[in-house]
Amino acid sequence: MQEISTDRVVIIGAGLGALYAALRLAPRPVLMISPETLGIGASSAWAQGGVAAAMDSGDSPASHAHDTVVAGAGTVDWNVADRVTREAREHILDLTNLGTPFDRTPEGGYVMNREAAHSYARVVRVKGDQAGAEIMKALIAQVRDEPAIQVLEGALATGFVMDGNRVNGVQVVSAKPKGSAPITIQGPAYLVAAGGSGGLFALTTNPPRIRGQVIGMAARAGAVIADPEFVQFHPTAIDVGEDPAPLATEALRGEGAILINKHGERFMLTEHPDAELAPRDIVARAVYTQTQAGLRPMLDTRAVLGERVKTQFPAVAEACARNGFDPAVDPIPVAAAAHYHMGGIDTDDKGRSSLDNLWVCGEASSTGLHGANRLASNGLLEALVYARICADGISEIIAESEAPEIDVTFDGQGDMPDDALVMQLRRTMTDNVGVVRTAETLVTALRTIAALEEQSTSETFRNMTATATLITAAALLREESRGAHFRTDFPITDGEVGTRTRITLTEALALRNSIAKE
């Protein structure tokens, strides 16, 4: 196997956290590993809502932290919530200085939107629903201009090289459909910032490559995984048969859009005092229930936005137009879709994983901020805060220096995942580990995942099945309903304060194997 050694800090990923960390590390030399061209295929670029931050004089970080804890349903780490919300304003100002064109008032203030479970309008946005894309655009321009940062595009990380408990290298292959022979890249430190697991589900809002691979990579190397059972389902994916499903941002409900069914009935009024602005898990289950009953849930923006929806929320309007309907005239059909993974690689307050020399930020991590149910628009915020934390931690052990760019040439053909197996895995997760779960469906899923795994030798596919196994095993072990994890056979929440899950792949496989023998 070809090996390449470099003095560059290796960042796996190319989303918001990866870009922000790379800029923070510079002028220390950095190598970013990205399967796609920068800005394409990253969940960050698809984020519509914005960044949550207490920017208004009537708001406060303490209120933001309180809302985060309440939404998290008893498993949020208060110290983490306190730190992240206190730093939020600073990061908005930093992004502004880096060129992000946040929406501004005529007086020069930031335009803010209210989203579900927030006490105030505190989501800072860009061009209505373009926050993720515009923030990424600004950061990519800075990265392209920074000589200390090399971006290796078209490369897919498939595994870690370990020396005991220490990460000593990362294996990469060509991201092209036929793959390549693996190459090992060895650097002085490693940061994972490569997305979550939503694409493991057949109905998802995530980009196609975001299928739990990096969480699975770390788990297969021995990392502790935290809270994998907590997968957030967005209640208003646009239900038009696209894969992935377009997103109808929560900001629409913040503007006053309502949820109705095919009979025109507004069904959230009886579900929660905050109706459409209830926590996401409650809205998602209500939408799911309407779908299962054949009542065709829809998001109605007509009265509150009318024609303004087309200029104020261009991504939503474009998705509707692409599918032949007008949101100013027609309600938008919606469904609950896998959207964000609260769980991930367990990280401490310095962003370090349980593996030596491996830091993690963004959706691949589990910091304790999100608990059992992420507060809307806290995802990009967490990525920003922990990208800086990780970069500063790495900077303490890596001196400023110059390093030549590495030259990577992929040869041969690799063992890439079979599309049919991937689709079977995704359908298994949606059907059995989705919005509503039972012991029976979870056991079925574990058996099916094991059978699918046996049919493939692809490292990438085994990274996917590792994460799927962890999500499903942890969901089976959690015999209660809490936040986004809902079981009809255990519908009651076991106490106001919950216990976080920490599990290894070895433990999850032991459970899976015991079930296979039954």
RODO-2510 file (C-alpha; in nm, 4 decimals, decimal comma):
residues 518
     n   res          X          Y          Z
     1     m     0,0000     0,0000     0,0000
     2     q     0,1289     0,3434    -0,0941
     3     e     0,2129     0,5653     0,2050
     4     i     0,2548     0,9416     0,2081
     5     s     0,3935     1,1313     0,5073
     6     t     0,3260     1,5004     0,5560
     7     d     0,3698     1,7701     0,8183
     8     r     0,0201     1,8965     0,7383
     9     v    -0,2646     1,8587     0,9878
    10     v    -0,5121     1,6224     0,8198
    11     i    -0,8759     1,7341     0,8181
    12     i    -1,1293     1,4771     0,6995
    13     g    -1,4222     1,6702     0,5560
    14     a    -1,4959     1,9921     0,3744
    15     g    -1,8044     2,1406     0,5378
    16     l    -1,8405     2,4389     0,7661
    17     g    -1,6451     2,2901     1,0569
    18     a    -1,3598     2,1740     0,8334
    19     l    -1,3246     2,5080     0,6549
    20     y    -1,3471     2,7141     0,9733
    21     a    -1,0936     2,4942     1,1522
    22     a    -0,8530     2,5045     0,8581
    23     l    -0,8608     2,8852     0,8556
    24     r    -0,8076     2,8929     1,2320
    25     l    -0,5086     2,6575     1,2037
    26     a    -0,3386     2,8604     0,9311
    27     p    -0,0561     2,9461     0,8900
    28     r     0,0046     2,5957     1,0214
    29     p    -0,0025     2,3684     0,7158
    30     v    -0,3317     2,1848     0,6586
    31     l    -0,4507     1,9086     0,4256
    32     m    -0,8273     1,8875     0,3745
    33     i    -0,9680     1,5620     0,2349
    34     s    -1,2876     1,6189     0,0368
    35     p    -1,4811     1,3672    -0,1766
    36     e    -1,6276     1,6494    -0,3852
    37     t    -1,5260     1,9899    -0,5123
    38     l    -1,5411     2,2360    -0,2225
    39     g    -1,8967     2,3507    -0,1593
    40     i    -2,0598     2,0475    -0,3219
    41     g    -2,1979     1,7566    -0,1218
    42     a    -2,1558     1,9078     0,2252
    43     s    -2,4545     1,9204     0,4609
    44     s    -2,3456     2,2685     0,5709
    45     a    -2,4093     2,4061     0,2237
    46     w    -2,7641     2,2697     0,2344
    47     a    -2,8523     2,4254     0,5716
    48     q    -3,1382     2,6678     0,5157
    49     g    -3,2309     2,8085     0,8536
    50     g    -2,9171     2,9849     0,9687
    51     v    -2,7082     3,0156     1,2846
    52     a    -2,8709     3,0521     1,6253
    53     a    -2,7218     3,3348     1,8337
    54     a    -2,8536     3,5782     2,0943
    55     m    -2,7896     3,8974     1,8967
    56     d    -3,0971     4,0960     2,0029
    57     s    -3,0745     4,3289     2,3032
    58     g    -3,3778     4,1608     2,4580
    59     d    -3,2277     3,8150     2,4226
    60     s    -2,9389     3,6539     2,6119
    61     p    -2,7025     3,3567     2,5909
    62     a    -2,8603     3,2283     2,9125
    63     s    -3,2030     3,2177     2,7462
    64     h    -3,0522     3,0463     2,4414
    65     a    -2,8843     2,7880     2,6667
    66     h    -3,2102     2,7315     2,8550
    67     d    -3,3991     2,6673     2,5307
    68     t    -3,1242     2,4277     2,4199
    69     v    -3,1523     2,2306     2,7433
    70     v    -3,5324     2,2163     2,7303
    71     a    -3,5360     2,0996     2,3681
    72     g    -3,2698     1,8390     2,4476
    73     a    -3,5120     1,6494     2,6733
    74     g    -3,2939     1,5900     2,9744
    75     t    -2,9595     1,4849     2,8278
    76     v    -2,7935     1,8157     2,7329
    77     d    -2,4636     1,8940     2,9069
    78     w    -2,5356     2,2339     3,0647
    79     n    -2,1694     2,3377     3,0650
    80     v    -2,1468     2,2748     2,6918
    81     a    -2,4722     2,4613     2,6217
    82     d    -2,3534     2,7539     2,8331
    83     r    -2,0207     2,7779     2,6540
    84     v    -2,1584     2,7411     2,3015
    85     t    -2,4339     2,9984     2,3452
    86     r    -2,1990     3,2496     2,5100
    87     e    -1,9606     3,2260     2,2145
    88     a    -2,2322     3,2440     1,9474
    89     r    -2,2281     3,6222     1,8957
    90     e    -1,8513     3,6247     1,8491
    91     h    -1,8756     3,3709     1,5684
    92     i    -2,1484     3,5665     1,3872
    93     l    -1,9240     3,8716     1,3934
    94     d    -1,6287     3,6611     1,2766
    95     l    -1,8271     3,5186     0,9847
    96     t    -1,9382     3,8710     0,8957
    97     n    -1,5738     3,9818     0,8844
    98     l    -1,4935     3,6812     0,6655
    99     g    -1,7474     3,8016     0,4110
   100     t    -2,0769     3,6294     0,4956
   101     p    -2,3592     3,8574     0,3710
   102     f    -2,6043     3,8091     0,6576
   103     d    -2,9463     3,9687     0,6080
   104     r    -2,9438     4,3147     0,7660
   105     t    -3,2066     4,5661     0,8716
   106     p    -3,2133     4,9205     0,7270
   107     e    -3,0500     5,0286     1,0559
   108     g    -2,7642     4,7826     1,0088
   109     g    -2,8704     4,5170     1,2578
   110     y    -2,9060     4,1495     1,1828
   111     v    -3,2395     4,0154     1,0562
   112     m    -3,3393     3,7306     1,2852
   113     n    -3,5984     3,4602     1,2540
   114     r    -3,7737     3,2579     1,5206
   115     e    -3,7656     2,8807     1,4856
   116     a    -3,9156     2,5934     1,6809
   117     a    -3,8581     2,5829     2,0583
   118     h    -3,6721     2,9171     2,0630
   119     s    -3,8018     3,1804     2,3046
   120     y    -3,6816     3,4630     2,0794
   121     a    -3,6160     3,5358     1,7150
   122     r    -3,2448     3,4504     1,7248
   123     v    -3,1639     3,2680     1,4021
   124     v    -2,9356     3,4841     1,1903
   125     r    -2,9958     3,4093     0,8245
   126     v    -2,8725     3,4880     0,4731
   127     k    -3,1021     3,5600     0,1780
   128     g    -3,3910     3,3909     0,3546
   129     d    -3,2991     3,0234     0,3211
   130     q    -2,9442     3,0479     0,1834
   131     a    -2,7448     3,0614     0,5096
   132     g    -2,5456     2,7410     0,4700
   133     a    -2,4605     2,8018     0,1045
   134     e    -2,3584     3,1642     0,1580
   135     i    -2,1485     3,0976     0,4694
   136     m    -1,9728     2,8146     0,2854
   137     k    -1,9156     3,0402    -0,0161
   138     a    -1,7464     3,3035     0,1999
   139     l    -1,5268     3,0496     0,3801
   140     i    -1,4304     2,8668     0,0605
   141     a    -1,3077     3,1940    -0,0885
   142     q    -1,0866     3,2455     0,2178
   143     v    -0,9555     2,8872     0,2061
   144     r    -0,8727     2,9133    -0,1641
   145     d    -0,6648     3,2241    -0,0876
   146     e    -0,4769     3,0695     0,2075
   147     p    -0,1447     2,9203     0,0905
   148     a    -0,1095     2,7065     0,4039
   149     i    -0,4213     2,5039     0,3155
   150     q    -0,4124     2,2259     0,0551
   151     v    -0,7444     2,0732    -0,0493
   152     l    -0,7341     1,7172    -0,1805
   153     e    -1,0579     1,6981    -0,3776
   154     g    -1,2007     1,3728    -0,5082
   155     a    -1,0606     1,1683    -0,2180
   156     l    -1,2703     0,9550     0,0183
   157     a    -1,1451     0,8503     0,3623
   158     t    -1,2185     0,4839     0,4364
   159     g    -1,0322     0,3954     0,7559
   160     f    -0,7813     0,4896     1,0226
   161     v    -0,4380     0,3356     1,0685
   162     m    -0,3874     0,2724     1,4384
   163     d    -0,0838     0,2359     1,6631
   164     g    -0,2481     0,1037     1,9782
   165     n    -0,5068     0,3685     2,0706
   166     r    -0,3370     0,6386     1,8628
   167     v    -0,4477     0,7430     1,5150
   168     n    -0,1342     0,7238     1,3029
   169     g    -0,2757     0,7573     0,9523
   170     v    -0,5856     0,7694     0,7372
   171     q    -0,6567     0,5555     0,4338
   172     v    -0,8086     0,7284     0,1320
   173     v    -0,9331     0,6133    -0,2064
   174     s    -1,0589     0,7877    -0,5158
   175     a    -1,4159     0,9089    -0,4690
   176     k    -1,5000     0,8195    -0,8281
   177     p    -1,7556     0,5408    -0,8789
   178     k    -1,4912     0,2736    -0,9412
   179     g    -1,2738     0,3839    -0,6483
   180     s    -0,9031     0,2974    -0,6391
   181     a    -0,6404     0,1159    -0,4411
   182     p    -0,6084     0,2763    -0,0933
   183     i    -0,3348     0,5223    -0,0033
   184     t    -0,2269     0,5899     0,3566
   185     i    -0,1652     0,9528     0,4521
   186     q     0,0272     1,0117     0,7738
   187     g     0,0200     1,3531     0,9384
   188     p     0,0925     1,4969     1,2830
   189     a    -0,2749     1,5297     1,3915
   190     y    -0,6208     1,4433     1,2624
   191     l    -0,9538     1,6248     1,2708
   192     v    -1,2805     1,4619     1,1637
   193     a    -1,5315     1,7171     1,0352
   194     a    -1,7209     1,5168     0,7760
   195     g    -2,0920     1,5088     0,8443
   196     g    -2,3527     1,2892     1,0060
   197     s    -2,5675     0,9898     0,9196
   198     g    -2,8964     1,1091     0,7710
   199     g    -2,8285     0,9427     0,4357
   200     l    -2,8405     0,6019     0,6037
   201     f    -3,2178     0,6455     0,5829
   202     a    -3,4135     0,6137     0,2579
   203     l    -3,6092     0,9314     0,3335
   204     t    -3,3559     1,2041     0,4135
   205     t    -3,2694     1,5677     0,3510
   206     n    -2,8927     1,4991     0,3584
   207     p    -2,6552     1,5106     0,0586
   208     p    -2,5986     1,1688    -0,1035
   209     r    -2,2553     1,0992     0,0480
   210     i    -2,3561     1,1724     0,4084
   211     r    -2,4213     0,8162     0,5236
   212     g    -2,2439     0,7770     0,8562
   213     q    -1,9096     0,6764     0,7084
   214     v    -1,6786     0,8786     0,9328
   215     i    -1,8613     0,7812     1,2510
   216     g    -1,8308     0,4204     1,1374
   217     m    -1,4602     0,4686     1,0594
   218     a    -1,3917     0,5948     1,4087
   219     a    -1,6054     0,3242     1,5672
   220     r    -1,4236     0,0507     1,3754
   221     a    -1,0962     0,1961     1,5057
   222     g    -1,2265     0,1633     1,8626
   223     a    -1,3696     0,5085     1,9358
   224     v    -1,6462     0,5514     2,1913
   225     i    -1,9697     0,6638     2,0266
   226     a    -2,2201     0,8745     2,2209
   227     d    -2,6000     0,8954     2,1831
   228     p    -2,6229     0,7255     1,8411
   229     e    -2,9923     0,6437     1,8878
   230     f    -3,0870     1,0120     1,8742
   231     v    -3,1530     1,0875     1,5074
   232     q    -3,3527     1,3995     1,4350
   233     f    -3,6263     1,3759     1,1742
   234     h    -3,7144     1,7061     1,0126
   235     p    -4,0936     1,7397     0,9980
   236     t    -4,1102     1,9319     0,6712
   237     a    -3,9099     1,7606     0,4027
   238     i    -4,0860     1,8324     0,0744
   239     d    -4,2585     1,5061    -0,0161
   240     v    -4,2214     1,4867    -0,3941
   241     g    -4,0282     1,1609    -0,4369
   242     e    -3,6825     1,3172    -0,4765
   243     d    -3,3797     1,1505    -0,3149
   244     p    -3,2628     1,3306    -0,1146
   245     a    -3,5807     1,5175    -0,0301
   246     p    -3,5761     1,8979    -0,0634
   247     l    -3,6204     2,0835     0,2645
   248     a    -3,8931     2,3289     0,3583
   249     t    -3,6989     2,5250     0,6178
   250     e    -3,8322     2,5685     0,9683
   251     a    -3,8066     2,9420     0,9096
   252     l    -4,1305     2,9131     0,7123
   253     r    -4,3095     2,8085     1,0302
   254     g    -4,1243     3,0847     1,2099
   255     e    -4,2896     3,3252     0,9661
   256     g    -4,6308     3,1777     1,0505
   257     a    -4,6803     2,8949     0,7989
   258     i    -4,9125     2,6237     0,9321
   259     l    -4,9404     2,2475     0,8936
   260     i    -5,2631     2,1123     0,7504
   261     n    -5,3800     1,7784     0,6136
   262     k    -5,5656     1,6972     0,2924
   263     h    -5,8933     1,8005     0,4587
   264     g    -5,7510     2,1450     0,5398
   265     e    -5,7384     2,0657     0,9131
   266     r    -5,4608     2,2334     1,1144
   267     f    -5,3466     1,9345     1,3197
   268     m    -5,0686     2,0813     1,5392
   269     l    -5,3074     2,2856     1,7537
   270     t    -5,4057     1,9739     1,9494
   271     e    -5,0502     1,8373     1,9698
   272     h    -4,8644     2,1103     2,1614
   273     p    -4,9245     2,4640     2,2996
   274     d    -4,6642     2,5997     2,0559
   275     a    -4,8345     2,4242     1,7620
   276     e    -4,6057     2,4402     1,4563
   277     l    -4,3220     2,5817     1,6675
   278     a    -4,3164     2,2869     1,9080
   279     p    -3,9878     2,0936     1,9404
   280     r    -3,8981     1,9091     1,6225
   281     d    -3,9551     1,5598     1,7595
   282     i    -4,3177     1,6429     1,8433
   283     v    -4,3870     1,8036     1,5066
   284     a    -4,2117     1,5188     1,3213
   285     r    -4,4205     1,2529     1,4951
   286     a    -4,7392     1,4458     1,4229
   287     v    -4,6492     1,4721     1,0548
   288     y    -4,5530     1,1024     1,0492
   289     t    -4,8868     1,0067     1,2096
   290     q    -5,0778     1,2045     0,9478
   291     t    -4,8777     1,0342     0,6711
   292     q    -4,9382     0,6874     0,8133
   293     a    -5,3125     0,7625     0,8333
   294     g    -5,3197     0,8608     0,4661
   295     l    -5,4041     1,2231     0,5504
   296     r    -5,1308     1,3820     0,3343
   297     p    -4,9740     1,6490     0,5603
   298     m    -4,8900     1,9806     0,3953
   299     l    -4,7213     2,3076     0,4893
   300     d    -4,9409     2,6049     0,4057
   301     t    -4,7548     2,9300     0,3397
   302     r    -5,0280     3,0932     0,1322
   303     a    -5,1889     3,3268     0,3848
   304     v    -4,8755     3,4362     0,5669
   305     l    -4,6315     3,4719     0,2755
   306     g    -4,8173     3,4486    -0,0542
   307     e    -4,5929     3,5505    -0,3435
   308     r    -4,3197     3,6606    -0,1000
   309     v    -4,2254     3,2962    -0,0468
   310     k    -4,0566     3,2995    -0,3877
   311     t    -3,8178     3,5834    -0,3071
   312     q    -3,7803     3,5293     0,0660
   313     f    -3,7214     3,1523     0,0432
   314     p    -3,5776     3,0878    -0,3039
   315     a    -3,4547     2,7315    -0,2376
   316     v    -3,8016     2,6221    -0,1283
   317     a    -3,9656     2,7999    -0,4221
   318     e    -3,7241     2,6396    -0,6685
   319     a    -3,7884     2,2893    -0,5308
   320     c    -4,1637     2,3472    -0,5627
   321     a    -4,1344     2,4819    -0,9161
   322     r    -3,9168     2,1877    -1,0149
   323     n    -4,2003     1,9590    -0,9110
   324     g    -4,4783     2,1480    -1,0797
   325     f    -4,6544     2,3444    -0,8088
   326     d    -4,6630     2,7003    -0,6779
   327     p    -4,6284     2,7495    -0,2970
   328     a    -4,8055     3,0835    -0,3256
   329     v    -5,1132     2,8975    -0,4512
   330     d    -5,0712     2,5382    -0,3321
   331     p    -4,9823     2,3910     0,0085
   332     i    -4,6450     2,2123     0,0112
   333     p    -4,6668     1,8333     0,0672
   334     v    -4,4320     1,7317     0,3500
   335     a    -4,3004     1,4248     0,5286
   336     a    -4,0717     1,3575     0,8249
   337     a    -3,7198     1,2762     0,6991
   338     a    -3,3867     1,1932     0,8646
   339     h    -3,2112     1,5259     0,8958
   340     y    -2,9514     1,5526     1,1735
   341     h    -2,7643     1,3110     1,3978
   342     m    -2,7390     1,4294     1,7589
   343     g    -2,5150     1,1304     1,8305
   344     g    -2,1683     1,0694     1,6965
   345     i    -1,8079     1,0290     1,8028
   346     d    -1,7876     1,1056     2,1739
   347     t    -1,5837     1,4223     2,2348
   348     d    -1,4645     1,5989     2,5472
   349     d    -1,4674     1,9738     2,6128
   350     k    -1,1503     2,0097     2,4029
   351     g    -1,3056     1,8350     2,1039
   352     r    -1,0925     1,5241     2,1550
   353     s    -1,2231     1,1739     2,0878
   354     s    -1,1389     0,8656     2,2954
   355     l    -0,8721     0,7858     2,0342
   356     d    -0,5414     0,9632     2,0850
   357     n    -0,4538     1,2255     1,8253
   358     l    -0,8101     1,2478     1,6877
   359     w    -1,0264     1,5578     1,7259
   360     v    -1,3862     1,5839     1,6046
   361     c    -1,6229     1,8731     1,5300
   362     g    -1,9558     1,9221     1,3596
   363     e    -2,2271     1,6643     1,3056
   364     a    -1,9883     1,3676     1,3257
   365     s    -1,9272     1,4562     1,6904
   366     s    -2,1388     1,4199     2,0007
   367     t    -2,0410     1,7021     2,2342
   368     g    -2,3410     1,6957     2,4681
   369     l    -2,4926     2,0127     2,3214
   370     h    -2,7917     1,8615     2,1450
   371     g    -2,9080     1,5989     2,3923
   372     a    -3,1990     1,3932     2,2647
   373     n    -3,3387     1,6604     2,0333
   374     r    -3,1390     1,9375     1,8649
   375     l    -3,2673     2,2925     1,9007
   376     a    -3,3212     2,4391     1,5544
   377     s    -3,0160     2,6070     1,3956
   378     n    -2,7797     2,5004     1,6738
   379     g    -2,6048     2,2646     1,4312
   380     l    -2,4035     2,5230     1,2391
   381     l    -2,3316     2,7049     1,5648
   382     e    -2,1871     2,3930     1,7273
   383     a    -1,9715     2,3283     1,4194
   384     l    -1,8266     2,6793     1,4445
   385     v    -1,7574     2,6702     1,8178
   386     y    -1,5966     2,3270     1,8196
   387     a    -1,4029     2,3849     1,4975
   388     r    -1,2240     2,6650     1,6785
   389     i    -1,1850     2,4594     1,9967
   390     c    -1,0330     2,1711     1,7996
   391     a    -0,8075     2,3966     1,5943
   392     d    -0,6771     2,5685     1,9059
   393     g    -0,6126     2,2322     2,0707
   394     i    -0,4198     2,1066     1,7704
   395     s    -0,2280     2,4362     1,7509
   396     e    -0,0931     2,3717     2,1000
   397     i     0,0998     2,0686     1,9743
   398     i     0,1730     2,1709     1,6130
   399     a     0,4143     2,4554     1,5496
   400     e     0,3828     2,7046     1,2662
   401     s     0,5893     2,5835     0,9721
   402     e     0,5894     2,5333     0,6001
   403     a     0,5149     2,2008     0,4357
   404     p     0,5156     2,1112     0,0678
   405     e     0,1903     2,0082    -0,0915
   406     i     0,1509     1,6335    -0,1240
   407     d     0,1060     1,4699    -0,4626
   408     v    -0,1605     1,1993    -0,4712
   409     t    -0,2187     0,9748    -0,7698
   410     f    -0,4875     0,7107    -0,7348
   411     d    -0,4272     0,3830    -0,9171
   412     g    -0,6270     0,0711    -0,9830
   413     q    -0,9865    -0,0023    -0,9019
   414     g    -1,1390    -0,0236    -0,5571
   415     d    -1,4172    -0,2088    -0,3803
   416     m    -1,6911     0,0534    -0,3697
   417     p    -2,0365    -0,0079    -0,2173
   418     d    -2,2962    -0,1865    -0,4241
   419     d    -2,5832     0,0537    -0,4892
   420     a    -2,8451    -0,2150    -0,4347
   421     l    -2,7019    -0,3080    -0,0937
   422     v    -2,6865     0,0587     0,0070
   423     m    -3,0507     0,1066    -0,0898
   424     q    -3,1526    -0,2031     0,1075
   425     l    -2,9669    -0,0666     0,4106
   426     r    -3,1347     0,2726     0,3784
   427     r    -3,4801     0,1202     0,3389
   428     t    -3,4177    -0,1017     0,6424
   429     m    -3,3312     0,2028     0,8527
   430     t    -3,6338     0,4065     0,7434
   431     d    -3,8759     0,1172     0,7863
   432     n    -3,7435    -0,0112     1,1194
   433     v    -3,5366     0,2601     1,2927
   434     g    -3,7318     0,5660     1,1872
   435     v    -3,9624     0,8167     1,3537
   436     v    -4,1404     0,5453     1,5536
   437     r    -3,9589     0,2345     1,6812
   438     t    -4,0345    -0,0912     1,8639
   439     a    -3,8206    -0,3773     1,9892
   440     e    -3,9546    -0,5907     1,7060
   441     t    -3,8560    -0,3449     1,4319
   442     l    -3,5146    -0,2814     1,5881
   443     v    -3,4373    -0,6538     1,6117
   444     t    -3,5436    -0,6937     1,2486
   445     a    -3,3104    -0,4103     1,1526
   446     l    -3,0103    -0,5578     1,3350
   447     r    -3,0584    -0,8938     1,1646
   448     t    -3,0939    -0,7314     0,8235
   449     i    -2,7888    -0,5069     0,8723
   450     a    -2,5804    -0,8124     0,9657
   451     a    -2,6979    -0,9991     0,6557
   452     l    -2,6229    -0,7037     0,4280
   453     e    -2,2788    -0,6557     0,5813
   454     e    -2,1878    -1,0171     0,5056
   455     q    -2,2540    -0,9542     0,1366
   456     s    -1,9930    -0,6797     0,1006
   457     t    -1,6185    -0,6399     0,1494
   458     s    -1,6302    -0,2650     0,0773
   459     e    -1,4692    -0,0639     0,3578
   460     t    -1,7039     0,2255     0,2861
   461     f    -2,0113     0,0046     0,3106
   462     r    -1,8837    -0,1495     0,6342
   463     n    -1,8412     0,2008     0,7739
   464     m    -2,2094     0,2571     0,6938
   465     t    -2,3232    -0,0696     0,8517
   466     a    -2,1127     0,0039     1,1608
   467     t    -2,2988     0,3301     1,2168
   468     a    -2,6339     0,1710     1,1368
   469     t    -2,5594    -0,1028     1,3905
   470     l    -2,4691     0,1530     1,6579
   471     i    -2,7862     0,3581     1,5996
   472     t    -3,0069     0,0500     1,6097
   473     a    -2,8396    -0,1247     1,9038
   474     a    -2,8509     0,1907     2,1170
   475     a    -3,2175     0,2398     2,0247
   476     l    -3,2925    -0,1156     2,1349
   477     l    -3,1082    -0,0678     2,4641
   478     r    -3,2889     0,2590     2,5456
   479     e    -3,6183     0,1274     2,6799
   480     e    -3,7938     0,4621     2,7054
   481     s    -3,9013     0,7431     2,4745
   482     r    -3,6929     1,0598     2,4952
   483     g    -3,6676     1,3436     2,2451
   484     a    -3,6235     1,2150     1,8923
   485     h    -3,6099     0,8530     2,0134
   486     f    -3,9682     0,7280     2,0339
   487     r    -4,0730     0,3703     2,1052
   488     t    -4,4368     0,2685     2,1064
   489     d    -4,3524    -0,0238     2,3371
   490     f    -4,1855     0,2161     2,5849
   491     p    -4,3731     0,5448     2,5260
   492     i    -4,2949     0,7016     2,8653
   493     t    -3,9866     0,9144     2,9363
   494     d    -3,7922     0,7623     3,2245
   495     g    -3,7472     1,0717     3,4429
   496     e    -3,6923     1,4363     3,3582
   497     v    -3,3136     1,3933     3,3563
   498     g    -3,1814     1,1181     3,1332
   499     t    -2,8576     0,9279     3,0936
   500     r    -2,6423     0,9685     2,7855
   501     t    -2,5469     0,6579     2,5902
   502     r    -2,1811     0,5713     2,5436
   503     i    -2,1169     0,2596     2,3426
   504     t    -1,8427     0,0970     2,1363
   505     l    -1,8881    -0,0953     1,8154
   506     t    -1,7671    -0,4074     1,9945
   507     e    -2,0562    -0,3766     2,2398
   508     a    -2,3087    -0,3076     1,9641
   509     l    -2,1868    -0,6058     1,7608
   510     a    -2,2117    -0,8300     2,0668
   511     l    -2,5793    -0,7366     2,0953
   512     r    -2,6316    -0,7842     1,7216
   513     n    -2,4642    -1,1253     1,7285
   514     s    -2,6679    -1,2404     2,0275
   515     i    -2,9867    -1,1516     1,8409
   516     a    -2,8689    -1,3342     1,5295
   517     k    -2,8369    -1,6545     1,7365
   518     e    -3,1922    -1,6347     1,8710
***
